[in-house]
Amino acid sequence: MVYLYRCYACCFLYLISQLSYGLVDTSLFPGANTVPTSNGNTARLAGVTSINKTGRDANLVLDLRDKYGNPIRVFKTAKFNPLKLKSYITTCVRNPIACGASAALTSALLYYGYTLNSDGVIVLPGAAGSYSECVEKPHPWNDEGGVVTANGPIPCAVGPNYAGKYILYTFEPLPQYPDLPPNGDLPQGVVRLSGYVYSPSLGEYAETKVNYQNWYDLAPVQPALEQEISADQATEIALASPELLQIEAGAYPDVFEPVEVAETATDGDFSDTPVDPDPTDTDSPEPTEPMIGMDYVEEETVDLSEYFDFGVGWLPKTCPADKDLLTIGDKTFTFEYGILCSLLADYASPFIRFGAVLSFIAIIFGGVRNE
């Protein structure tokens, strides 16, 4: 049933995340849509073309300036910074109104079992349980093979003893048993000891260390310990989907390692027309004086006819005269070219032009195809 509720919560939060973009404030995310460079400057993030979850990097389109101050657009691959991603996720989840990805990130964190505690820290809740039983045994105390009898692993508990009491050994006093008399400066129910002990917190070897016996009427219960989300786990969650990395649509937080940028871009780095990475730059202000009218521009006429020689056509420009074919008596039979010229001009000529155009296109495309 718990998993069913978690599924419902994830679906609801995903729906909210789709409606929240465009209603956010990026002021809580300084450096949004910028990427640091190795020379100490920043580049404007123009876009993200792909994200590699396995390699934990992304292909970016950056707008920056070369060593001459000219704006350029380059393609670069940048690594994600796990600590920056953890900080971004925490800020986003704590400020759902200011981050469009808050609902989607909360849904992803719930899926992995994480929650936000009262201190605003993303943690993995722990389960309460019994302390391990104390064992006094030989334990190494140096790297030369030395062994001492030590008690541990602290914290640990023993009991009940002959009086039905339980003892919890810790490195800090935990006053829980008020019926025993005070032990000097210690609270009631606490006894100070000093001797060889071992513990995961001490490392591989036993140490001579002050520890305390804390007496209880009932078996002591180890409190639930919250485990803060690690930078690696935060990175894995954030890279699960591109929408989890966007404060709003198209706005990315400052979560990248510094990228190496040459003094000038190479030919392979150039992309489309770059956007000025520093739009407040006023090195080239617009002119303030009005432009002069065209009436003040001098005009000059140049005769270009002498530069062109179209030559003389090889075909006649007029229809030939009629031709006499046969004379019989006083009657002459004549062939009139006017009818043939009219047919050619009105009907055949367009087809000839169309065929010439097709031939031209065939020659051009044939040459392009053969390249």
DRENPA-705150 format. One record per residue (C-alpha): x, y, z; residue number from 1; residue in three letters. Coordinates in Angstrom, 3 decimals, padded with zeros to 6 digits. Layout:
<sites>
<x=X y=Y z=Z n=NUM res=ALA>
...
</sites>
This chain:
<sites>
<x=000.000 y=000.000 z=000.000 n=1 res=MET>
<x=002.890 y=002.360 z=000.758 n=2 res=VAL>
<x=004.281 y=001.826 z=-002.737 n=3 res=TYR>
<x=000.810 y=002.493 z=-004.223 n=4 res=LEU>
<x=000.565 y=005.829 z=-002.395 n=5 res=TYR>
<x=004.093 y=006.682 z=-003.496 n=6 res=ARG>
<x=003.117 y=005.960 z=-007.115 n=7 res=CYS>
<x=000.068 y=008.242 z=-006.826 n=8 res=TYR>
<x=002.222 y=010.985 z=-005.324 n=9 res=ALA>
<x=004.805 y=010.690 z=-008.098 n=10 res=CYS>
<x=002.115 y=010.911 z=-010.811 n=11 res=CYS>
<x=000.497 y=013.941 z=-009.177 n=12 res=PHE>
<x=003.818 y=015.735 z=-008.767 n=13 res=LEU>
<x=004.743 y=014.987 z=-012.373 n=14 res=TYR>
<x=001.484 y=016.612 z=-013.519 n=15 res=LEU>
<x=002.214 y=019.667 z=-011.375 n=16 res=ILE>
<x=005.719 y=019.890 z=-012.879 n=17 res=SER>
<x=004.283 y=020.157 z=-016.385 n=18 res=GLN>
<x=002.122 y=023.116 z=-015.332 n=19 res=LEU>
<x=004.746 y=024.978 z=-013.321 n=20 res=SER>
<x=007.148 y=025.995 z=-016.115 n=21 res=TYR>
<x=006.895 y=029.642 z=-017.019 n=22 res=GLY>
<x=005.823 y=030.668 z=-013.473 n=23 res=LEU>
<x=009.246 y=030.655 z=-011.843 n=24 res=VAL>
<x=011.855 y=033.089 z=-010.569 n=25 res=ASP>
<x=015.493 y=032.325 z=-011.377 n=26 res=THR>
<x=016.914 y=034.817 z=-008.847 n=27 res=SER>
<x=017.579 y=031.982 z=-006.377 n=28 res=LEU>
<x=019.859 y=030.347 z=-008.929 n=29 res=PHE>
<x=022.794 y=032.712 z=-009.557 n=30 res=PRO>
<x=024.691 y=031.933 z=-012.714 n=31 res=GLY>
<x=021.709 y=030.383 z=-014.486 n=32 res=ALA>
<x=022.394 y=029.752 z=-018.189 n=33 res=ASN>
<x=026.118 y=030.401 z=-017.741 n=34 res=THR>
<x=029.114 y=028.070 z=-017.749 n=35 res=VAL>
<x=032.475 y=028.921 z=-016.102 n=36 res=PRO>
<x=035.557 y=028.831 z=-018.299 n=37 res=THR>
<x=039.078 y=027.788 z=-017.421 n=38 res=SER>
<x=040.361 y=031.359 z=-017.720 n=39 res=ASN>
<x=038.064 y=032.601 z=-014.943 n=40 res=GLY>
<x=035.361 y=034.068 z=-017.179 n=41 res=ASN>
<x=031.860 y=032.833 z=-017.936 n=42 res=THR>
<x=030.178 y=031.851 z=-021.178 n=43 res=ALA>
<x=026.500 y=032.201 z=-021.967 n=44 res=ARG>
<x=024.732 y=028.855 z=-022.336 n=45 res=LEU>
<x=022.855 y=029.104 z=-025.629 n=46 res=ALA>
<x=021.587 y=025.511 z=-025.568 n=47 res=GLY>
<x=022.123 y=021.873 z=-024.572 n=48 res=VAL>
<x=022.193 y=019.479 z=-027.517 n=49 res=THR>
<x=022.563 y=016.202 z=-025.581 n=50 res=SER>
<x=023.154 y=014.803 z=-022.089 n=51 res=ILE>
<x=025.280 y=011.719 z=-021.432 n=52 res=ASN>
<x=023.983 y=010.134 z=-018.225 n=53 res=LYS>
<x=026.681 y=007.455 z=-018.168 n=54 res=THR>
<x=029.599 y=009.818 z=-018.755 n=55 res=GLY>
<x=027.934 y=012.561 z=-016.675 n=56 res=ARG>
<x=028.599 y=015.261 z=-019.242 n=57 res=ASP>
<x=026.668 y=017.286 z=-021.803 n=58 res=ALA>
<x=027.246 y=018.801 z=-025.236 n=59 res=ASN>
<x=026.708 y=022.546 z=-024.990 n=60 res=LEU>
<x=026.376 y=025.501 z=-027.334 n=61 res=VAL>
<x=028.214 y=028.455 z=-025.777 n=62 res=LEU>
<x=028.358 y=032.137 z=-026.628 n=63 res=ASP>
<x=031.571 y=033.846 z=-025.494 n=64 res=LEU>
<x=034.251 y=036.276 z=-026.622 n=65 res=ARG>
<x=037.572 y=035.471 z=-028.244 n=66 res=ASP>
<x=040.812 y=037.204 z=-027.273 n=67 res=LYS>
<x=039.946 y=040.089 z=-029.592 n=68 res=TYR>
<x=036.615 y=040.722 z=-027.902 n=69 res=GLY>
<x=034.521 y=039.372 z=-030.772 n=70 res=ASN>
<x=031.424 y=037.340 z=-029.840 n=71 res=PRO>
<x=031.683 y=033.742 z=-031.058 n=72 res=ILE>
<x=029.536 y=030.624 z=-030.731 n=73 res=ARG>
<x=031.275 y=027.300 z=-030.051 n=74 res=VAL>
<x=030.384 y=023.675 z=-029.324 n=75 res=PHE>
<x=031.877 y=022.265 z=-026.112 n=76 res=LYS>
<x=031.501 y=019.171 z=-023.915 n=77 res=THR>
<x=031.269 y=019.980 z=-020.194 n=78 res=ALA>
<x=031.317 y=017.718 z=-017.144 n=79 res=LYS>
<x=028.607 y=018.001 z=-014.500 n=80 res=PHE>
<x=029.736 y=019.073 z=-011.008 n=81 res=ASN>
<x=028.124 y=016.680 z=-008.442 n=82 res=PRO>
<x=028.299 y=019.196 z=-005.571 n=83 res=LEU>
<x=026.653 y=021.890 z=-007.723 n=84 res=LYS>
<x=023.936 y=019.432 z=-008.742 n=85 res=LEU>
<x=023.257 y=018.538 z=-005.101 n=86 res=LYS>
<x=023.012 y=022.232 z=-004.184 n=87 res=SER>
<x=020.694 y=022.883 z=-007.151 n=88 res=TYR>
<x=018.384 y=019.989 z=-006.241 n=89 res=ILE>
<x=018.177 y=021.097 z=-002.598 n=90 res=THR>
<x=017.417 y=024.718 z=-003.541 n=91 res=THR>
<x=014.862 y=023.665 z=-006.142 n=92 res=CYS>
<x=012.972 y=021.297 z=-003.825 n=93 res=VAL>
<x=012.977 y=023.830 z=-000.965 n=94 res=ARG>
<x=011.594 y=026.575 z=-003.236 n=95 res=ASN>
<x=008.859 y=025.018 z=-005.392 n=96 res=PRO>
<x=007.488 y=028.410 z=-006.493 n=97 res=ILE>
<x=010.903 y=029.541 z=-007.776 n=98 res=ALA>
<x=011.794 y=026.331 z=-009.625 n=99 res=CYS>
<x=009.724 y=024.750 z=-012.358 n=100 res=GLY>
<x=011.432 y=021.368 z=-011.880 n=101 res=ALA>
<x=010.613 y=021.209 z=-008.151 n=102 res=SER>
<x=007.620 y=018.911 z=-008.484 n=103 res=ALA>
<x=009.405 y=016.563 z=-010.900 n=104 res=ALA>
<x=012.500 y=016.448 z=-008.652 n=105 res=LEU>
<x=010.368 y=015.774 z=-005.571 n=106 res=THR>
<x=008.677 y=012.943 z=-007.448 n=107 res=SER>
<x=012.066 y=011.472 z=-008.409 n=108 res=ALA>
<x=013.360 y=011.778 z=-004.833 n=109 res=LEU>
<x=010.252 y=010.044 z=-003.488 n=110 res=LEU>
<x=010.811 y=007.231 z=-005.970 n=111 res=TYR>
<x=014.292 y=006.685 z=-004.509 n=112 res=TYR>
<x=012.965 y=006.958 z=-000.931 n=113 res=GLY>
<x=014.347 y=010.413 z=-000.095 n=114 res=TYR>
<x=012.491 y=013.173 z=001.718 n=115 res=THR>
<x=013.094 y=016.742 z=002.927 n=116 res=LEU>
<x=013.560 y=016.987 z=006.716 n=117 res=ASN>
<x=012.670 y=019.943 z=008.946 n=118 res=SER>
<x=016.128 y=021.453 z=008.426 n=119 res=ASP>
<x=015.662 y=021.575 z=004.650 n=120 res=GLY>
<x=018.097 y=018.709 z=004.005 n=121 res=VAL>
<x=017.330 y=015.877 z=001.599 n=122 res=ILE>
<x=017.711 y=012.664 z=003.607 n=123 res=VAL>
<x=017.019 y=008.962 z=003.432 n=124 res=LEU>
<x=015.011 y=008.113 z=006.576 n=125 res=PRO>
<x=016.437 y=005.309 z=008.686 n=126 res=GLY>
<x=014.614 y=002.671 z=010.705 n=127 res=ALA>
<x=014.905 y=002.346 z=014.471 n=128 res=ALA>
<x=016.318 y=-000.914 z=015.755 n=129 res=GLY>
<x=018.262 y=-002.710 z=018.440 n=130 res=SER>
<x=021.902 y=-002.009 z=019.198 n=131 res=TYR>
<x=024.435 y=-004.697 z=018.348 n=132 res=SER>
<x=025.565 y=-006.842 z=021.255 n=133 res=GLU>
<x=028.880 y=-005.893 z=022.848 n=134 res=CYS>
<x=031.657 y=-008.463 z=022.475 n=135 res=VAL>
<x=034.964 y=-008.334 z=024.340 n=136 res=GLU>
<x=037.532 y=-010.001 z=022.117 n=137 res=LYS>
<x=041.135 y=-009.773 z=020.855 n=138 res=PRO>
<x=041.389 y=-006.923 z=018.360 n=139 res=HIS>
<x=044.390 y=-005.459 z=016.446 n=140 res=PRO>
<x=045.649 y=-002.133 z=017.802 n=141 res=TRP>
<x=048.572 y=-001.363 z=015.442 n=142 res=ASN>
<x=049.919 y=-002.273 z=012.001 n=143 res=ASP>
<x=052.687 y=-004.442 z=013.492 n=144 res=GLU>
<x=050.397 y=-007.284 z=014.469 n=145 res=GLY>
<x=049.721 y=-006.164 z=018.038 n=146 res=GLY>
<x=046.499 y=-007.461 z=019.563 n=147 res=VAL>
<x=044.633 y=-006.314 z=022.694 n=148 res=VAL>
<x=041.395 y=-007.364 z=024.341 n=149 res=THR>
<x=038.855 y=-004.661 z=023.516 n=150 res=ALA>
<x=035.130 y=-004.117 z=023.985 n=151 res=ASN>
<x=032.883 y=-003.173 z=021.079 n=152 res=GLY>
<x=031.710 y=-002.361 z=018.558 n=153 res=PRO>
<x=030.623 y=000.844 z=020.288 n=154 res=ILE>
<x=027.803 y=001.813 z=020.450 n=155 res=PRO>
<x=026.635 y=-001.592 z=021.662 n=156 res=CYS>
<x=024.469 y=-003.018 z=024.444 n=157 res=ALA>
<x=024.430 y=-005.951 z=026.870 n=158 res=VAL>
<x=021.715 y=-007.318 z=029.157 n=159 res=GLY>
<x=019.648 y=-008.011 z=030.904 n=160 res=PRO>
<x=021.999 y=-008.709 z=033.832 n=161 res=ASN>
<x=021.140 y=-010.544 z=037.053 n=162 res=TYR>
<x=019.094 y=-007.514 z=038.183 n=163 res=ALA>
<x=017.221 y=-007.254 z=034.868 n=164 res=GLY>
<x=019.097 y=-004.117 z=033.799 n=165 res=LYS>
<x=020.507 y=-003.233 z=030.382 n=166 res=TYR>
<x=023.785 y=-001.416 z=029.722 n=167 res=ILE>
<x=024.455 y=000.689 z=026.623 n=168 res=LEU>
<x=028.128 y=001.522 z=025.894 n=169 res=TYR>
<x=028.658 y=004.836 z=024.111 n=170 res=THR>
<x=031.309 y=007.531 z=023.641 n=171 res=PHE>
<x=028.929 y=010.182 z=025.066 n=172 res=GLU>
<x=026.893 y=009.969 z=028.321 n=173 res=PRO>
<x=023.185 y=009.214 z=027.812 n=174 res=LEU>
<x=021.373 y=009.671 z=031.167 n=175 res=PRO>
<x=018.379 y=007.341 z=031.027 n=176 res=GLN>
<x=018.296 y=005.546 z=034.401 n=177 res=TYR>
<x=017.448 y=007.965 z=037.225 n=178 res=PRO>
<x=017.487 y=005.506 z=040.157 n=179 res=ASP>
<x=021.269 y=005.178 z=040.382 n=180 res=LEU>
<x=023.196 y=007.759 z=042.439 n=181 res=PRO>
<x=025.276 y=010.430 z=040.625 n=182 res=PRO>
<x=028.786 y=009.357 z=039.654 n=183 res=ASN>
<x=030.816 y=012.471 z=040.350 n=184 res=GLY>
<x=030.176 y=014.994 z=037.548 n=185 res=ASP>
<x=028.096 y=012.495 z=035.550 n=186 res=LEU>
<x=024.289 y=012.304 z=035.482 n=187 res=PRO>
<x=022.431 y=009.571 z=037.277 n=188 res=GLN>
<x=022.613 y=006.181 z=035.611 n=189 res=GLY>
<x=025.946 y=006.838 z=033.830 n=190 res=VAL>
<x=029.368 y=005.347 z=034.626 n=191 res=VAL>
<x=032.611 y=006.589 z=033.042 n=192 res=ARG>
<x=035.117 y=003.977 z=031.886 n=193 res=LEU>
<x=038.491 y=004.009 z=030.121 n=194 res=SER>
<x=039.964 y=001.097 z=028.241 n=195 res=GLY>
<x=040.535 y=-000.568 z=024.918 n=196 res=TYR>
<x=037.513 y=-000.330 z=022.657 n=197 res=VAL>
<x=036.844 y=-000.777 z=018.968 n=198 res=TYR>
<x=034.248 y=000.852 z=016.758 n=199 res=SER>
<x=033.562 y=001.538 z=013.055 n=200 res=PRO>
<x=034.099 y=005.206 z=013.862 n=201 res=SER>
<x=037.632 y=004.471 z=015.110 n=202 res=LEU>
<x=038.722 y=002.624 z=012.012 n=203 res=GLY>
<x=040.648 y=-000.637 z=011.771 n=204 res=GLU>
<x=042.411 y=-000.652 z=015.149 n=205 res=TYR>
<x=041.338 y=-000.630 z=018.776 n=206 res=ALA>
<x=042.123 y=002.431 z=020.898 n=207 res=GLU>
<x=042.334 y=003.358 z=024.563 n=208 res=THR>
<x=039.369 y=005.686 z=024.850 n=209 res=LYS>
<x=036.939 y=007.041 z=027.423 n=210 res=VAL>
<x=033.482 y=005.461 z=027.088 n=211 res=ASN>
<x=030.318 y=005.361 z=029.179 n=212 res=TYR>
<x=027.952 y=002.782 z=030.638 n=213 res=GLN>
<x=024.353 y=003.965 z=030.343 n=214 res=ASN>
<x=021.917 y=001.931 z=032.463 n=215 res=TRP>
<x=018.343 y=001.137 z=031.390 n=216 res=TYR>
<x=015.337 y=-000.732 z=032.776 n=217 res=ASP>
<x=014.316 y=-001.766 z=029.257 n=218 res=LEU>
<x=016.351 y=-002.768 z=026.245 n=219 res=ALA>
<x=017.640 y=000.458 z=024.613 n=220 res=PRO>
<x=016.428 y=001.148 z=021.079 n=221 res=VAL>
<x=018.755 y=002.689 z=018.518 n=222 res=GLN>
<x=017.078 y=005.811 z=017.088 n=223 res=PRO>
<x=016.450 y=006.120 z=013.389 n=224 res=ALA>
<x=019.400 y=007.792 z=011.700 n=225 res=LEU>
<x=018.784 y=009.956 z=008.671 n=226 res=GLU>
<x=021.295 y=009.622 z=005.843 n=227 res=GLN>
<x=021.860 y=012.786 z=003.843 n=228 res=GLU>
<x=021.767 y=012.380 z=000.091 n=229 res=ILE>
<x=025.225 y=012.102 z=-001.435 n=230 res=SER>
<x=026.488 y=014.187 z=-004.328 n=231 res=ALA>
<x=026.734 y=011.051 z=-006.501 n=232 res=ASP>
<x=023.138 y=010.039 z=-005.752 n=233 res=GLN>
<x=021.952 y=013.590 z=-006.433 n=234 res=ALA>
<x=023.754 y=013.511 z=-009.786 n=235 res=THR>
<x=022.158 y=010.189 z=-010.734 n=236 res=GLU>
<x=018.683 y=011.509 z=-009.944 n=237 res=ILE>
<x=019.180 y=014.871 z=-011.686 n=238 res=ALA>
<x=020.449 y=013.266 z=-014.903 n=239 res=LEU>
<x=017.532 y=010.845 z=-015.134 n=240 res=ALA>
<x=015.582 y=013.303 z=-017.312 n=241 res=SER>
<x=016.474 y=016.603 z=-019.055 n=242 res=PRO>
<x=013.459 y=018.353 z=-017.503 n=243 res=GLU>
<x=014.932 y=017.836 z=-014.028 n=244 res=LEU>
<x=017.823 y=020.134 z=-014.999 n=245 res=LEU>
<x=015.696 y=023.090 z=-016.101 n=246 res=GLN>
<x=014.673 y=025.837 z=-013.704 n=247 res=ILE>
<x=012.185 y=026.792 z=-016.374 n=248 res=GLU>
<x=011.905 y=025.850 z=-020.019 n=249 res=ALA>
<x=015.328 y=026.503 z=-021.567 n=250 res=GLY>
<x=016.901 y=027.828 z=-018.325 n=251 res=ALA>
<x=019.676 y=025.648 z=-016.857 n=252 res=TYR>
<x=021.374 y=026.172 z=-013.467 n=253 res=PRO>
<x=025.109 y=026.613 z=-013.019 n=254 res=ASP>
<x=025.983 y=022.916 z=-012.590 n=255 res=VAL>
<x=028.965 y=022.445 z=-014.914 n=256 res=PHE>
<x=032.698 y=022.198 z=-014.376 n=257 res=GLU>
<x=034.815 y=024.928 z=-016.036 n=258 res=PRO>
<x=035.318 y=024.259 z=-019.742 n=259 res=VAL>
<x=038.566 y=024.696 z=-021.620 n=260 res=GLU>
<x=038.246 y=027.447 z=-024.212 n=261 res=VAL>
<x=040.997 y=028.398 z=-026.662 n=262 res=ALA>
<x=041.889 y=032.062 z=-027.166 n=263 res=GLU>
<x=040.162 y=031.953 z=-030.530 n=264 res=THR>
<x=037.706 y=029.457 z=-031.918 n=265 res=ALA>
<x=038.765 y=027.015 z=-034.606 n=266 res=THR>
<x=036.820 y=026.585 z=-037.839 n=267 res=ASP>
<x=035.196 y=023.437 z=-036.496 n=268 res=GLY>
<x=033.892 y=025.235 z=-033.420 n=269 res=ASP>
<x=031.799 y=027.804 z=-035.243 n=270 res=PHE>
<x=028.039 y=027.416 z=-035.413 n=271 res=SER>
<x=025.249 y=029.821 z=-036.277 n=272 res=ASP>
<x=025.387 y=033.564 z=-035.702 n=273 res=THR>
<x=026.491 y=034.065 z=-032.078 n=274 res=PRO>
<x=024.647 y=036.166 z=-029.543 n=275 res=VAL>
<x=026.610 y=038.835 z=-027.739 n=276 res=ASP>
<x=027.536 y=037.161 z=-024.391 n=277 res=PRO>
<x=027.611 y=040.607 z=-022.758 n=278 res=ASP>
<x=024.581 y=042.541 z=-024.010 n=279 res=PRO>
<x=025.343 y=045.451 z=-021.661 n=280 res=THR>
<x=028.620 y=046.151 z=-023.446 n=281 res=ASP>
<x=028.605 y=049.700 z=-024.849 n=282 res=THR>
<x=031.910 y=049.655 z=-026.714 n=283 res=ASP>
<x=030.078 y=050.334 z=-030.002 n=284 res=SER>
<x=027.124 y=052.599 z=-029.198 n=285 res=PRO>
<x=024.537 y=053.503 z=-031.803 n=286 res=GLU>
<x=025.044 y=056.917 z=-033.509 n=287 res=PRO>
<x=023.010 y=059.729 z=-031.984 n=288 res=THR>
<x=023.181 y=062.185 z=-034.936 n=289 res=GLU>
<x=020.359 y=061.972 z=-037.541 n=290 res=PRO>
<x=021.181 y=060.527 z=-040.954 n=291 res=MET>
<x=021.378 y=062.942 z=-043.947 n=292 res=ILE>
<x=018.637 y=062.857 z=-046.571 n=293 res=GLY>
<x=019.082 y=061.465 z=-050.083 n=294 res=MET>
<x=018.674 y=064.966 z=-051.522 n=295 res=ASP>
<x=022.195 y=065.764 z=-050.288 n=296 res=TYR>
<x=023.781 y=062.775 z=-052.036 n=297 res=VAL>
<x=025.500 y=063.680 z=-055.324 n=298 res=GLU>
<x=024.284 y=061.871 z=-058.418 n=299 res=GLU>
<x=026.216 y=061.044 z=-061.611 n=300 res=GLU>
<x=024.959 y=059.401 z=-064.812 n=301 res=THR>
<x=027.259 y=056.923 z=-066.543 n=302 res=VAL>
<x=026.605 y=055.591 z=-070.087 n=303 res=ASP>
<x=027.240 y=051.850 z=-070.011 n=304 res=LEU>
<x=026.191 y=051.050 z=-073.591 n=305 res=SER>
<x=029.775 y=051.169 z=-074.848 n=306 res=GLU>
<x=030.690 y=048.313 z=-072.511 n=307 res=TYR>
<x=028.209 y=045.905 z=-074.117 n=308 res=PHE>
<x=028.399 y=044.465 z=-077.708 n=309 res=ASP>
<x=025.544 y=042.122 z=-078.531 n=310 res=PHE>
<x=026.812 y=041.354 z=-082.069 n=311 res=GLY>
<x=024.631 y=040.534 z=-085.115 n=312 res=VAL>
<x=022.194 y=037.646 z=-085.137 n=313 res=GLY>
<x=022.624 y=034.868 z=-087.751 n=314 res=TRP>
<x=018.893 y=034.412 z=-088.320 n=315 res=LEU>
<x=016.741 y=036.879 z=-090.293 n=316 res=PRO>
<x=014.625 y=039.240 z=-088.238 n=317 res=LYS>
<x=011.741 y=039.366 z=-090.791 n=318 res=THR>
<x=009.714 y=036.787 z=-092.641 n=319 res=CYS>
<x=011.090 y=035.997 z=-096.189 n=320 res=PRO>
<x=009.273 y=037.337 z=-099.260 n=321 res=ALA>
<x=006.772 y=035.126 z=-101.021 n=322 res=ASP>
<x=008.285 y=032.681 z=-103.552 n=323 res=LYS>
<x=006.802 y=032.061 z=-107.054 n=324 res=ASP>
<x=006.579 y=028.339 z=-107.720 n=325 res=LEU>
<x=004.865 y=027.905 z=-111.141 n=326 res=LEU>
<x=003.368 y=030.105 z=-113.861 n=327 res=THR>
<x=000.733 y=028.695 z=-116.234 n=328 res=ILE>
<x=-000.521 y=031.126 z=-118.775 n=329 res=GLY>
<x=-001.349 y=034.291 z=-116.989 n=330 res=ASP>
<x=-001.716 y=032.573 z=-113.601 n=331 res=LYS>
<x=001.187 y=032.317 z=-111.165 n=332 res=THR>
<x=001.267 y=029.945 z=-108.174 n=333 res=PHE>
<x=003.051 y=031.516 z=-105.174 n=334 res=THR>
<x=004.230 y=030.055 z=-101.781 n=335 res=PHE>
<x=003.551 y=032.534 z=-098.995 n=336 res=GLU>
<x=005.992 y=032.384 z=-096.035 n=337 res=TYR>
<x=003.686 y=034.564 z=-093.899 n=338 res=GLY>
<x=001.524 y=031.622 z=-092.841 n=339 res=ILE>
<x=004.593 y=029.496 z=-091.916 n=340 res=LEU>
<x=006.232 y=032.384 z=-089.992 n=341 res=CYS>
<x=003.017 y=032.989 z=-088.085 n=342 res=SER>
<x=002.762 y=029.297 z=-087.106 n=343 res=LEU>
<x=006.387 y=029.228 z=-085.959 n=344 res=LEU>
<x=006.099 y=032.496 z=-083.997 n=345 res=ALA>
<x=002.772 y=031.698 z=-082.349 n=346 res=ASP>
<x=002.966 y=027.960 z=-081.743 n=347 res=TYR>
<x=006.402 y=026.440 z=-082.342 n=348 res=ALA>
<x=008.496 y=029.174 z=-080.693 n=349 res=SER>
<x=007.218 y=028.552 z=-077.097 n=350 res=PRO>
<x=007.987 y=024.845 z=-077.389 n=351 res=PHE>
<x=011.473 y=025.597 z=-078.669 n=352 res=ILE>
<x=012.107 y=027.948 z=-075.698 n=353 res=ARG>
<x=010.725 y=025.372 z=-073.248 n=354 res=PHE>
<x=013.008 y=022.689 z=-074.741 n=355 res=GLY>
<x=015.984 y=025.024 z=-074.421 n=356 res=ALA>
<x=015.186 y=025.639 z=-070.739 n=357 res=VAL>
<x=014.912 y=021.899 z=-070.075 n=358 res=LEU>
<x=018.231 y=021.306 z=-071.794 n=359 res=SER>
<x=019.865 y=024.007 z=-069.655 n=360 res=PHE>
<x=018.475 y=022.518 z=-066.427 n=361 res=ILE>
<x=019.615 y=019.017 z=-067.476 n=362 res=ALA>
<x=023.149 y=020.281 z=-068.118 n=363 res=ILE>
<x=023.342 y=022.097 z=-064.757 n=364 res=ILE>
<x=021.971 y=019.235 z=-062.664 n=365 res=PHE>
<x=024.035 y=016.710 z=-064.537 n=366 res=GLY>
<x=027.188 y=018.648 z=-063.681 n=367 res=GLY>
<x=026.184 y=018.972 z=-060.002 n=368 res=VAL>
<x=025.424 y=015.240 z=-059.744 n=369 res=ARG>
<x=028.807 y=014.319 z=-061.151 n=370 res=ASN>
<x=030.682 y=016.430 z=-058.578 n=371 res=GLU>
</sites>
